[in-house]
Amino acid sequence: MMTQKTARITNRKAYRDYHIEKTYEAGLQLKGDEVKSLRAGKGNLTGSFAKMENGEVFLHHMHINPYKYSQEEGDPVRPRKLLLHKLEIRQIDAKMSQRGYALVPLKVYFKGSHAKVEIGLGRGKNLYDKRRSLKEQQAKREVQREIGEKGKR
């Protein structure tokens, strides 16, 4: 039996602002009420980033709304530990030591009963790269629109 992974929360600006070279799937260390909020889709990746600290990877500025039935008052943007293999952490650390690389969270989803984060290792795009990407997307949309109109005739 294969578990289906569905993207619940995505970072739409990540692919616009970064050239993503490699992606990693990491476990996300959460508290009980945070899991319930994420299952309800009450999270936001905008402005969040991952960072190496003492040989571990942490996700910063990911906002998870407090669960409405919870008695605890927690910090919605606290740093959360990402669970990765040692080899993956070493690879990330080697790339992050080079100039211009960033760890960007791409999406948060559940795989079975475990919360997962897909993080991407990428370089920031320049303004002209962003413009070129937008032009390519618009050209693809135009082609698809033309194909769709010809199919209806």
MODELLER restraints for C-alpha pairs under 7 A, 6 or more apart:
rsr = mdl.restraints
at = mdl.atoms
rsr.add(forms.Gaussian(group=physical.xy_distance, feature=features.Distance(at['CA:3:A'], at['CA:111:A']), mean=6.57, stdev=0.5))
rsr.add(forms.Gaussian(group=physical.xy_distance, feature=features.Distance(at['CA:3:A'], at['CA:112:A']), mean=5.97, stdev=0.5))
rsr.add(forms.Gaussian(group=physical.xy_distance, feature=features.Distance(at['CA:4:A'], at['CA:111:A']), mean=6.70, stdev=0.5))
rsr.add(forms.Gaussian(group=physical.xy_distance, feature=features.Distance(at['CA:5:A'], at['CA:109:A']), mean=6.64, stdev=0.5))
rsr.add(forms.Gaussian(group=physical.xy_distance, feature=features.Distance(at['CA:5:A'], at['CA:110:A']), mean=6.08, stdev=0.5))
rsr.add(forms.Gaussian(group=physical.xy_distance, feature=features.Distance(at['CA:5:A'], at['CA:111:A']), mean=5.06, stdev=0.5))
rsr.add(forms.Gaussian(group=physical.xy_distance, feature=features.Distance(at['CA:6:A'], at['CA:109:A']), mean=5.87, stdev=0.5))
rsr.add(forms.Gaussian(group=physical.xy_distance, feature=features.Distance(at['CA:6:A'], at['CA:110:A']), mean=6.75, stdev=0.5))
rsr.add(forms.Gaussian(group=physical.xy_distance, feature=features.Distance(at['CA:7:A'], at['CA:107:A']), mean=6.43, stdev=0.5))
rsr.add(forms.Gaussian(group=physical.xy_distance, feature=features.Distance(at['CA:7:A'], at['CA:108:A']), mean=6.22, stdev=0.5))
rsr.add(forms.Gaussian(group=physical.xy_distance, feature=features.Distance(at['CA:7:A'], at['CA:109:A']), mean=4.80, stdev=0.5))
rsr.add(forms.Gaussian(group=physical.xy_distance, feature=features.Distance(at['CA:8:A'], at['CA:41:A']), mean=6.17, stdev=0.5))
rsr.add(forms.Gaussian(group=physical.xy_distance, feature=features.Distance(at['CA:8:A'], at['CA:108:A']), mean=6.01, stdev=0.5))
rsr.add(forms.Gaussian(group=physical.xy_distance, feature=features.Distance(at['CA:8:A'], at['CA:109:A']), mean=5.15, stdev=0.5))
rsr.add(forms.Gaussian(group=physical.xy_distance, feature=features.Distance(at['CA:9:A'], at['CA:41:A']), mean=6.77, stdev=0.5))
rsr.add(forms.Gaussian(group=physical.xy_distance, feature=features.Distance(at['CA:9:A'], at['CA:43:A']), mean=6.70, stdev=0.5))
rsr.add(forms.Gaussian(group=physical.xy_distance, feature=features.Distance(at['CA:9:A'], at['CA:44:A']), mean=6.74, stdev=0.5))
rsr.add(forms.Gaussian(group=physical.xy_distance, feature=features.Distance(at['CA:9:A'], at['CA:107:A']), mean=5.48, stdev=0.5))
rsr.add(forms.Gaussian(group=physical.xy_distance, feature=features.Distance(at['CA:9:A'], at['CA:108:A']), mean=5.14, stdev=0.5))
rsr.add(forms.Gaussian(group=physical.xy_distance, feature=features.Distance(at['CA:9:A'], at['CA:109:A']), mean=6.75, stdev=0.5))
rsr.add(forms.Gaussian(group=physical.xy_distance, feature=features.Distance(at['CA:10:A'], at['CA:45:A']), mean=6.77, stdev=0.5))
rsr.add(forms.Gaussian(group=physical.xy_distance, feature=features.Distance(at['CA:10:A'], at['CA:106:A']), mean=5.88, stdev=0.5))
rsr.add(forms.Gaussian(group=physical.xy_distance, feature=features.Distance(at['CA:10:A'], at['CA:107:A']), mean=4.19, stdev=0.5))
rsr.add(forms.Gaussian(group=physical.xy_distance, feature=features.Distance(at['CA:10:A'], at['CA:108:A']), mean=6.46, stdev=0.5))
rsr.add(forms.Gaussian(group=physical.xy_distance, feature=features.Distance(at['CA:11:A'], at['CA:45:A']), mean=5.53, stdev=0.5))
rsr.add(forms.Gaussian(group=physical.xy_distance, feature=features.Distance(at['CA:11:A'], at['CA:46:A']), mean=6.17, stdev=0.5))
rsr.add(forms.Gaussian(group=physical.xy_distance, feature=features.Distance(at['CA:11:A'], at['CA:105:A']), mean=6.93, stdev=0.5))
rsr.add(forms.Gaussian(group=physical.xy_distance, feature=features.Distance(at['CA:11:A'], at['CA:106:A']), mean=5.06, stdev=0.5))
rsr.add(forms.Gaussian(group=physical.xy_distance, feature=features.Distance(at['CA:11:A'], at['CA:107:A']), mean=5.93, stdev=0.5))
rsr.add(forms.Gaussian(group=physical.xy_distance, feature=features.Distance(at['CA:14:A'], at['CA:104:A']), mean=6.87, stdev=0.5))
rsr.add(forms.Gaussian(group=physical.xy_distance, feature=features.Distance(at['CA:14:A'], at['CA:106:A']), mean=6.42, stdev=0.5))
rsr.add(forms.Gaussian(group=physical.xy_distance, feature=features.Distance(at['CA:16:A'], at['CA:130:A']), mean=6.39, stdev=0.5))
rsr.add(forms.Gaussian(group=physical.xy_distance, feature=features.Distance(at['CA:17:A'], at['CA:124:A']), mean=5.94, stdev=0.5))
rsr.add(forms.Gaussian(group=physical.xy_distance, feature=features.Distance(at['CA:17:A'], at['CA:125:A']), mean=5.42, stdev=0.5))
rsr.add(forms.Gaussian(group=physical.xy_distance, feature=features.Distance(at['CA:17:A'], at['CA:130:A']), mean=6.94, stdev=0.5))
rsr.add(forms.Gaussian(group=physical.xy_distance, feature=features.Distance(at['CA:18:A'], at['CA:122:A']), mean=5.75, stdev=0.5))
rsr.add(forms.Gaussian(group=physical.xy_distance, feature=features.Distance(at['CA:18:A'], at['CA:123:A']), mean=5.38, stdev=0.5))
rsr.add(forms.Gaussian(group=physical.xy_distance, feature=features.Distance(at['CA:18:A'], at['CA:124:A']), mean=4.39, stdev=0.5))
rsr.add(forms.Gaussian(group=physical.xy_distance, feature=features.Distance(at['CA:18:A'], at['CA:125:A']), mean=5.10, stdev=0.5))
rsr.add(forms.Gaussian(group=physical.xy_distance, feature=features.Distance(at['CA:19:A'], at['CA:122:A']), mean=5.16, stdev=0.5))
rsr.add(forms.Gaussian(group=physical.xy_distance, feature=features.Distance(at['CA:19:A'], at['CA:123:A']), mean=5.26, stdev=0.5))
rsr.add(forms.Gaussian(group=physical.xy_distance, feature=features.Distance(at['CA:19:A'], at['CA:124:A']), mean=6.30, stdev=0.5))
rsr.add(forms.Gaussian(group=physical.xy_distance, feature=features.Distance(at['CA:19:A'], at['CA:125:A']), mean=6.31, stdev=0.5))
rsr.add(forms.Gaussian(group=physical.xy_distance, feature=features.Distance(at['CA:20:A'], at['CA:120:A']), mean=5.76, stdev=0.5))
rsr.add(forms.Gaussian(group=physical.xy_distance, feature=features.Distance(at['CA:20:A'], at['CA:121:A']), mean=5.69, stdev=0.5))
rsr.add(forms.Gaussian(group=physical.xy_distance, feature=features.Distance(at['CA:20:A'], at['CA:122:A']), mean=4.13, stdev=0.5))
rsr.add(forms.Gaussian(group=physical.xy_distance, feature=features.Distance(at['CA:20:A'], at['CA:123:A']), mean=6.74, stdev=0.5))
rsr.add(forms.Gaussian(group=physical.xy_distance, feature=features.Distance(at['CA:21:A'], at['CA:121:A']), mean=5.78, stdev=0.5))
rsr.add(forms.Gaussian(group=physical.xy_distance, feature=features.Distance(at['CA:21:A'], at['CA:122:A']), mean=5.31, stdev=0.5))
rsr.add(forms.Gaussian(group=physical.xy_distance, feature=features.Distance(at['CA:22:A'], at['CA:120:A']), mean=5.67, stdev=0.5))
rsr.add(forms.Gaussian(group=physical.xy_distance, feature=features.Distance(at['CA:22:A'], at['CA:121:A']), mean=5.33, stdev=0.5))
rsr.add(forms.Gaussian(group=physical.xy_distance, feature=features.Distance(at['CA:23:A'], at['CA:118:A']), mean=6.57, stdev=0.5))
rsr.add(forms.Gaussian(group=physical.xy_distance, feature=features.Distance(at['CA:23:A'], at['CA:119:A']), mean=5.58, stdev=0.5))
rsr.add(forms.Gaussian(group=physical.xy_distance, feature=features.Distance(at['CA:23:A'], at['CA:120:A']), mean=4.25, stdev=0.5))
rsr.add(forms.Gaussian(group=physical.xy_distance, feature=features.Distance(at['CA:23:A'], at['CA:121:A']), mean=6.19, stdev=0.5))
rsr.add(forms.Gaussian(group=physical.xy_distance, feature=features.Distance(at['CA:24:A'], at['CA:118:A']), mean=5.64, stdev=0.5))
rsr.add(forms.Gaussian(group=physical.xy_distance, feature=features.Distance(at['CA:24:A'], at['CA:119:A']), mean=5.33, stdev=0.5))
rsr.add(forms.Gaussian(group=physical.xy_distance, feature=features.Distance(at['CA:24:A'], at['CA:120:A']), mean=6.30, stdev=0.5))
rsr.add(forms.Gaussian(group=physical.xy_distance, feature=features.Distance(at['CA:25:A'], at['CA:116:A']), mean=6.58, stdev=0.5))
rsr.add(forms.Gaussian(group=physical.xy_distance, feature=features.Distance(at['CA:25:A'], at['CA:117:A']), mean=5.82, stdev=0.5))
rsr.add(forms.Gaussian(group=physical.xy_distance, feature=features.Distance(at['CA:25:A'], at['CA:118:A']), mean=4.62, stdev=0.5))
rsr.add(forms.Gaussian(group=physical.xy_distance, feature=features.Distance(at['CA:25:A'], at['CA:119:A']), mean=6.46, stdev=0.5))
rsr.add(forms.Gaussian(group=physical.xy_distance, feature=features.Distance(at['CA:26:A'], at['CA:82:A']), mean=5.82, stdev=0.5))
rsr.add(forms.Gaussian(group=physical.xy_distance, feature=features.Distance(at['CA:26:A'], at['CA:83:A']), mean=5.32, stdev=0.5))
rsr.add(forms.Gaussian(group=physical.xy_distance, feature=features.Distance(at['CA:26:A'], at['CA:84:A']), mean=5.37, stdev=0.5))
rsr.add(forms.Gaussian(group=physical.xy_distance, feature=features.Distance(at['CA:26:A'], at['CA:116:A']), mean=5.60, stdev=0.5))
rsr.add(forms.Gaussian(group=physical.xy_distance, feature=features.Distance(at['CA:26:A'], at['CA:117:A']), mean=5.24, stdev=0.5))
rsr.add(forms.Gaussian(group=physical.xy_distance, feature=features.Distance(at['CA:26:A'], at['CA:118:A']), mean=6.28, stdev=0.5))
rsr.add(forms.Gaussian(group=physical.xy_distance, feature=features.Distance(at['CA:27:A'], at['CA:82:A']), mean=5.60, stdev=0.5))
rsr.add(forms.Gaussian(group=physical.xy_distance, feature=features.Distance(at['CA:27:A'], at['CA:83:A']), mean=4.62, stdev=0.5))
rsr.add(forms.Gaussian(group=physical.xy_distance, feature=features.Distance(at['CA:27:A'], at['CA:84:A']), mean=6.81, stdev=0.5))
rsr.add(forms.Gaussian(group=physical.xy_distance, feature=features.Distance(at['CA:27:A'], at['CA:115:A']), mean=6.11, stdev=0.5))
rsr.add(forms.Gaussian(group=physical.xy_distance, feature=features.Distance(at['CA:27:A'], at['CA:116:A']), mean=4.60, stdev=0.5))
rsr.add(forms.Gaussian(group=physical.xy_distance, feature=features.Distance(at['CA:27:A'], at['CA:117:A']), mean=6.22, stdev=0.5))
rsr.add(forms.Gaussian(group=physical.xy_distance, feature=features.Distance(at['CA:28:A'], at['CA:81:A']), mean=6.31, stdev=0.5))
rsr.add(forms.Gaussian(group=physical.xy_distance, feature=features.Distance(at['CA:28:A'], at['CA:82:A']), mean=4.98, stdev=0.5))
rsr.add(forms.Gaussian(group=physical.xy_distance, feature=features.Distance(at['CA:28:A'], at['CA:83:A']), mean=6.14, stdev=0.5))
rsr.add(forms.Gaussian(group=physical.xy_distance, feature=features.Distance(at['CA:28:A'], at['CA:115:A']), mean=5.67, stdev=0.5))
rsr.add(forms.Gaussian(group=physical.xy_distance, feature=features.Distance(at['CA:28:A'], at['CA:116:A']), mean=5.58, stdev=0.5))
rsr.add(forms.Gaussian(group=physical.xy_distance, feature=features.Distance(at['CA:28:A'], at['CA:117:A']), mean=6.43, stdev=0.5))
rsr.add(forms.Gaussian(group=physical.xy_distance, feature=features.Distance(at['CA:29:A'], at['CA:80:A']), mean=6.10, stdev=0.5))
rsr.add(forms.Gaussian(group=physical.xy_distance, feature=features.Distance(at['CA:29:A'], at['CA:81:A']), mean=5.45, stdev=0.5))
rsr.add(forms.Gaussian(group=physical.xy_distance, feature=features.Distance(at['CA:29:A'], at['CA:82:A']), mean=6.30, stdev=0.5))
rsr.add(forms.Gaussian(group=physical.xy_distance, feature=features.Distance(at['CA:33:A'], at['CA:67:A']), mean=5.73, stdev=0.5))
rsr.add(forms.Gaussian(group=physical.xy_distance, feature=features.Distance(at['CA:33:A'], at['CA:70:A']), mean=6.56, stdev=0.5))
rsr.add(forms.Gaussian(group=physical.xy_distance, feature=features.Distance(at['CA:34:A'], at['CA:64:A']), mean=6.68, stdev=0.5))
rsr.add(forms.Gaussian(group=physical.xy_distance, feature=features.Distance(at['CA:34:A'], at['CA:66:A']), mean=6.94, stdev=0.5))
rsr.add(forms.Gaussian(group=physical.xy_distance, feature=features.Distance(at['CA:34:A'], at['CA:67:A']), mean=6.80, stdev=0.5))
rsr.add(forms.Gaussian(group=physical.xy_distance, feature=features.Distance(at['CA:36:A'], at['CA:67:A']), mean=6.75, stdev=0.5))
rsr.add(forms.Gaussian(group=physical.xy_distance, feature=features.Distance(at['CA:37:A'], at['CA:64:A']), mean=6.86, stdev=0.5))
rsr.add(forms.Gaussian(group=physical.xy_distance, feature=features.Distance(at['CA:37:A'], at['CA:65:A']), mean=6.51, stdev=0.5))
rsr.add(forms.Gaussian(group=physical.xy_distance, feature=features.Distance(at['CA:37:A'], at['CA:66:A']), mean=6.72, stdev=0.5))
rsr.add(forms.Gaussian(group=physical.xy_distance, feature=features.Distance(at['CA:37:A'], at['CA:67:A']), mean=5.28, stdev=0.5))
rsr.add(forms.Gaussian(group=physical.xy_distance, feature=features.Distance(at['CA:38:A'], at['CA:64:A']), mean=6.97, stdev=0.5))
rsr.add(forms.Gaussian(group=physical.xy_distance, feature=features.Distance(at['CA:42:A'], at['CA:64:A']), mean=6.02, stdev=0.5))
rsr.add(forms.Gaussian(group=physical.xy_distance, feature=features.Distance(at['CA:42:A'], at['CA:65:A']), mean=5.57, stdev=0.5))
rsr.add(forms.Gaussian(group=physical.xy_distance, feature=features.Distance(at['CA:43:A'], at['CA:63:A']), mean=5.54, stdev=0.5))
rsr.add(forms.Gaussian(group=physical.xy_distance, feature=features.Distance(at['CA:43:A'], at['CA:64:A']), mean=4.28, stdev=0.5))
rsr.add(forms.Gaussian(group=physical.xy_distance, feature=features.Distance(at['CA:43:A'], at['CA:65:A']), mean=6.07, stdev=0.5))
rsr.add(forms.Gaussian(group=physical.xy_distance, feature=features.Distance(at['CA:44:A'], at['CA:62:A']), mean=6.05, stdev=0.5))
rsr.add(forms.Gaussian(group=physical.xy_distance, feature=features.Distance(at['CA:44:A'], at['CA:63:A']), mean=5.12, stdev=0.5))
rsr.add(forms.Gaussian(group=physical.xy_distance, feature=features.Distance(at['CA:44:A'], at['CA:64:A']), mean=6.48, stdev=0.5))
rsr.add(forms.Gaussian(group=physical.xy_distance, feature=features.Distance(at['CA:45:A'], at['CA:62:A']), mean=5.16, stdev=0.5))
rsr.add(forms.Gaussian(group=physical.xy_distance, feature=features.Distance(at['CA:45:A'], at['CA:63:A']), mean=6.68, stdev=0.5))
rsr.add(forms.Gaussian(group=physical.xy_distance, feature=features.Distance(at['CA:47:A'], at['CA:61:A']), mean=6.56, stdev=0.5))
rsr.add(forms.Gaussian(group=physical.xy_distance, feature=features.Distance(at['CA:48:A'], at['CA:60:A']), mean=5.63, stdev=0.5))
rsr.add(forms.Gaussian(group=physical.xy_distance, feature=features.Distance(at['CA:48:A'], at['CA:61:A']), mean=4.59, stdev=0.5))
rsr.add(forms.Gaussian(group=physical.xy_distance, feature=features.Distance(at['CA:48:A'], at['CA:62:A']), mean=5.09, stdev=0.5))
rsr.add(forms.Gaussian(group=physical.xy_distance, feature=features.Distance(at['CA:48:A'], at['CA:105:A']), mean=6.96, stdev=0.5))
rsr.add(forms.Gaussian(group=physical.xy_distance, feature=features.Distance(at['CA:49:A'], at['CA:59:A']), mean=5.86, stdev=0.5))
rsr.add(forms.Gaussian(group=physical.xy_distance, feature=features.Distance(at['CA:49:A'], at['CA:60:A']), mean=5.47, stdev=0.5))
rsr.add(forms.Gaussian(group=physical.xy_distance, feature=features.Distance(at['CA:49:A'], at['CA:61:A']), mean=6.82, stdev=0.5))
rsr.add(forms.Gaussian(group=physical.xy_distance, feature=features.Distance(at['CA:49:A'], at['CA:103:A']), mean=6.20, stdev=0.5))
rsr.add(forms.Gaussian(group=physical.xy_distance, feature=features.Distance(at['CA:49:A'], at['CA:104:A']), mean=5.17, stdev=0.5))
rsr.add(forms.Gaussian(group=physical.xy_distance, feature=features.Distance(at['CA:49:A'], at['CA:105:A']), mean=6.15, stdev=0.5))
rsr.add(forms.Gaussian(group=physical.xy_distance, feature=features.Distance(at['CA:50:A'], at['CA:57:A']), mean=6.61, stdev=0.5))
rsr.add(forms.Gaussian(group=physical.xy_distance, feature=features.Distance(at['CA:50:A'], at['CA:58:A']), mean=5.48, stdev=0.5))
rsr.add(forms.Gaussian(group=physical.xy_distance, feature=features.Distance(at['CA:50:A'], at['CA:59:A']), mean=4.32, stdev=0.5))
rsr.add(forms.Gaussian(group=physical.xy_distance, feature=features.Distance(at['CA:50:A'], at['CA:60:A']), mean=5.93, stdev=0.5))
rsr.add(forms.Gaussian(group=physical.xy_distance, feature=features.Distance(at['CA:50:A'], at['CA:103:A']), mean=5.16, stdev=0.5))
rsr.add(forms.Gaussian(group=physical.xy_distance, feature=features.Distance(at['CA:50:A'], at['CA:104:A']), mean=6.08, stdev=0.5))
rsr.add(forms.Gaussian(group=physical.xy_distance, feature=features.Distance(at['CA:50:A'], at['CA:105:A']), mean=6.87, stdev=0.5))
rsr.add(forms.Gaussian(group=physical.xy_distance, feature=features.Distance(at['CA:51:A'], at['CA:57:A']), mean=5.58, stdev=0.5))
rsr.add(forms.Gaussian(group=physical.xy_distance, feature=features.Distance(at['CA:51:A'], at['CA:58:A']), mean=5.40, stdev=0.5))
rsr.add(forms.Gaussian(group=physical.xy_distance, feature=features.Distance(at['CA:51:A'], at['CA:59:A']), mean=6.50, stdev=0.5))
rsr.add(forms.Gaussian(group=physical.xy_distance, feature=features.Distance(at['CA:51:A'], at['CA:103:A']), mean=6.79, stdev=0.5))
rsr.add(forms.Gaussian(group=physical.xy_distance, feature=features.Distance(at['CA:52:A'], at['CA:58:A']), mean=6.42, stdev=0.5))
rsr.add(forms.Gaussian(group=physical.xy_distance, feature=features.Distance(at['CA:57:A'], at['CA:81:A']), mean=6.15, stdev=0.5))
rsr.add(forms.Gaussian(group=physical.xy_distance, feature=features.Distance(at['CA:57:A'], at['CA:82:A']), mean=5.50, stdev=0.5))
rsr.add(forms.Gaussian(group=physical.xy_distance, feature=features.Distance(at['CA:58:A'], at['CA:79:A']), mean=6.11, stdev=0.5))
rsr.add(forms.Gaussian(group=physical.xy_distance, feature=features.Distance(at['CA:58:A'], at['CA:80:A']), mean=5.44, stdev=0.5))
rsr.add(forms.Gaussian(group=physical.xy_distance, feature=features.Distance(at['CA:58:A'], at['CA:81:A']), mean=4.45, stdev=0.5))
rsr.add(forms.Gaussian(group=physical.xy_distance, feature=features.Distance(at['CA:58:A'], at['CA:82:A']), mean=5.50, stdev=0.5))
rsr.add(forms.Gaussian(group=physical.xy_distance, feature=features.Distance(at['CA:59:A'], at['CA:79:A']), mean=5.50, stdev=0.5))
rsr.add(forms.Gaussian(group=physical.xy_distance, feature=features.Distance(at['CA:59:A'], at['CA:80:A']), mean=5.12, stdev=0.5))
rsr.add(forms.Gaussian(group=physical.xy_distance, feature=features.Distance(at['CA:59:A'], at['CA:81:A']), mean=6.23, stdev=0.5))
rsr.add(forms.Gaussian(group=physical.xy_distance, feature=features.Distance(at['CA:59:A'], at['CA:82:A']), mean=6.64, stdev=0.5))
rsr.add(forms.Gaussian(group=physical.xy_distance, feature=features.Distance(at['CA:60:A'], at['CA:78:A']), mean=6.80, stdev=0.5))
rsr.add(forms.Gaussian(group=physical.xy_distance, feature=features.Distance(at['CA:60:A'], at['CA:79:A']), mean=4.68, stdev=0.5))
rsr.add(forms.Gaussian(group=physical.xy_distance, feature=features.Distance(at['CA:60:A'], at['CA:80:A']), mean=6.73, stdev=0.5))
rsr.add(forms.Gaussian(group=physical.xy_distance, feature=features.Distance(at['CA:61:A'], at['CA:77:A']), mean=5.03, stdev=0.5))
rsr.add(forms.Gaussian(group=physical.xy_distance, feature=features.Distance(at['CA:61:A'], at['CA:78:A']), mean=6.82, stdev=0.5))
rsr.add(forms.Gaussian(group=physical.xy_distance, feature=features.Distance(at['CA:61:A'], at['CA:79:A']), mean=6.85, stdev=0.5))
rsr.add(forms.Gaussian(group=physical.xy_distance, feature=features.Distance(at['CA:62:A'], at['CA:77:A']), mean=5.49, stdev=0.5))
rsr.add(forms.Gaussian(group=physical.xy_distance, feature=features.Distance(at['CA:63:A'], at['CA:76:A']), mean=5.37, stdev=0.5))
rsr.add(forms.Gaussian(group=physical.xy_distance, feature=features.Distance(at['CA:63:A'], at['CA:77:A']), mean=4.75, stdev=0.5))
rsr.add(forms.Gaussian(group=physical.xy_distance, feature=features.Distance(at['CA:64:A'], at['CA:76:A']), mean=5.12, stdev=0.5))
rsr.add(forms.Gaussian(group=physical.xy_distance, feature=features.Distance(at['CA:64:A'], at['CA:77:A']), mean=6.71, stdev=0.5))
rsr.add(forms.Gaussian(group=physical.xy_distance, feature=features.Distance(at['CA:65:A'], at['CA:76:A']), mean=5.90, stdev=0.5))
rsr.add(forms.Gaussian(group=physical.xy_distance, feature=features.Distance(at['CA:66:A'], at['CA:76:A']), mean=6.45, stdev=0.5))
rsr.add(forms.Gaussian(group=physical.xy_distance, feature=features.Distance(at['CA:95:A'], at['CA:101:A']), mean=6.78, stdev=0.5))
rsr.add(forms.Gaussian(group=physical.xy_distance, feature=features.Distance(at['CA:96:A'], at['CA:102:A']), mean=6.67, stdev=0.5))
rsr.add(forms.Gaussian(group=physical.xy_distance, feature=features.Distance(at['CA:100:A'], at['CA:123:A']), mean=5.63, stdev=0.5))
rsr.add(forms.Gaussian(group=physical.xy_distance, feature=features.Distance(at['CA:100:A'], at['CA:124:A']), mean=6.87, stdev=0.5))
rsr.add(forms.Gaussian(group=physical.xy_distance, feature=features.Distance(at['CA:101:A'], at['CA:121:A']), mean=6.73, stdev=0.5))
rsr.add(forms.Gaussian(group=physical.xy_distance, feature=features.Distance(at['CA:101:A'], at['CA:122:A']), mean=5.48, stdev=0.5))
rsr.add(forms.Gaussian(group=physical.xy_distance, feature=features.Distance(at['CA:101:A'], at['CA:123:A']), mean=4.77, stdev=0.5))
rsr.add(forms.Gaussian(group=physical.xy_distance, feature=features.Distance(at['CA:102:A'], at['CA:121:A']), mean=5.85, stdev=0.5))
rsr.add(forms.Gaussian(group=physical.xy_distance, feature=features.Distance(at['CA:102:A'], at['CA:122:A']), mean=5.52, stdev=0.5))
rsr.add(forms.Gaussian(group=physical.xy_distance, feature=features.Distance(at['CA:102:A'], at['CA:123:A']), mean=6.19, stdev=0.5))
rsr.add(forms.Gaussian(group=physical.xy_distance, feature=features.Distance(at['CA:103:A'], at['CA:119:A']), mean=6.44, stdev=0.5))
rsr.add(forms.Gaussian(group=physical.xy_distance, feature=features.Distance(at['CA:103:A'], at['CA:120:A']), mean=5.69, stdev=0.5))
rsr.add(forms.Gaussian(group=physical.xy_distance, feature=features.Distance(at['CA:103:A'], at['CA:121:A']), mean=4.85, stdev=0.5))
rsr.add(forms.Gaussian(group=physical.xy_distance, feature=features.Distance(at['CA:103:A'], at['CA:122:A']), mean=6.58, stdev=0.5))
rsr.add(forms.Gaussian(group=physical.xy_distance, feature=features.Distance(at['CA:104:A'], at['CA:119:A']), mean=5.45, stdev=0.5))
rsr.add(forms.Gaussian(group=physical.xy_distance, feature=features.Distance(at['CA:104:A'], at['CA:120:A']), mean=5.18, stdev=0.5))
rsr.add(forms.Gaussian(group=physical.xy_distance, feature=features.Distance(at['CA:104:A'], at['CA:121:A']), mean=6.46, stdev=0.5))
rsr.add(forms.Gaussian(group=physical.xy_distance, feature=features.Distance(at['CA:105:A'], at['CA:117:A']), mean=6.79, stdev=0.5))
rsr.add(forms.Gaussian(group=physical.xy_distance, feature=features.Distance(at['CA:105:A'], at['CA:118:A']), mean=5.98, stdev=0.5))
rsr.add(forms.Gaussian(group=physical.xy_distance, feature=features.Distance(at['CA:105:A'], at['CA:119:A']), mean=4.22, stdev=0.5))
rsr.add(forms.Gaussian(group=physical.xy_distance, feature=features.Distance(at['CA:105:A'], at['CA:120:A']), mean=6.20, stdev=0.5))
rsr.add(forms.Gaussian(group=physical.xy_distance, feature=features.Distance(at['CA:106:A'], at['CA:118:A']), mean=5.46, stdev=0.5))
rsr.add(forms.Gaussian(group=physical.xy_distance, feature=features.Distance(at['CA:106:A'], at['CA:119:A']), mean=5.43, stdev=0.5))
rsr.add(forms.Gaussian(group=physical.xy_distance, feature=features.Distance(at['CA:106:A'], at['CA:120:A']), mean=6.49, stdev=0.5))
rsr.add(forms.Gaussian(group=physical.xy_distance, feature=features.Distance(at['CA:107:A'], at['CA:117:A']), mean=5.79, stdev=0.5))
rsr.add(forms.Gaussian(group=physical.xy_distance, feature=features.Distance(at['CA:107:A'], at['CA:118:A']), mean=5.35, stdev=0.5))
rsr.add(forms.Gaussian(group=physical.xy_distance, feature=features.Distance(at['CA:108:A'], at['CA:116:A']), mean=5.74, stdev=0.5))
rsr.add(forms.Gaussian(group=physical.xy_distance, feature=features.Distance(at['CA:108:A'], at['CA:117:A']), mean=4.52, stdev=0.5))
rsr.add(forms.Gaussian(group=physical.xy_distance, feature=features.Distance(at['CA:108:A'], at['CA:118:A']), mean=6.45, stdev=0.5))
rsr.add(forms.Gaussian(group=physical.xy_distance, feature=features.Distance(at['CA:109:A'], at['CA:115:A']), mean=5.92, stdev=0.5))
rsr.add(forms.Gaussian(group=physical.xy_distance, feature=features.Distance(at['CA:109:A'], at['CA:116:A']), mean=5.42, stdev=0.5))
rsr.add(forms.Gaussian(group=physical.xy_distance, feature=features.Distance(at['CA:109:A'], at['CA:117:A']), mean=6.52, stdev=0.5))
rsr.add(forms.Gaussian(group=physical.xy_distance, feature=features.Distance(at['CA:110:A'], at['CA:116:A']), mean=5.77, stdev=0.5))
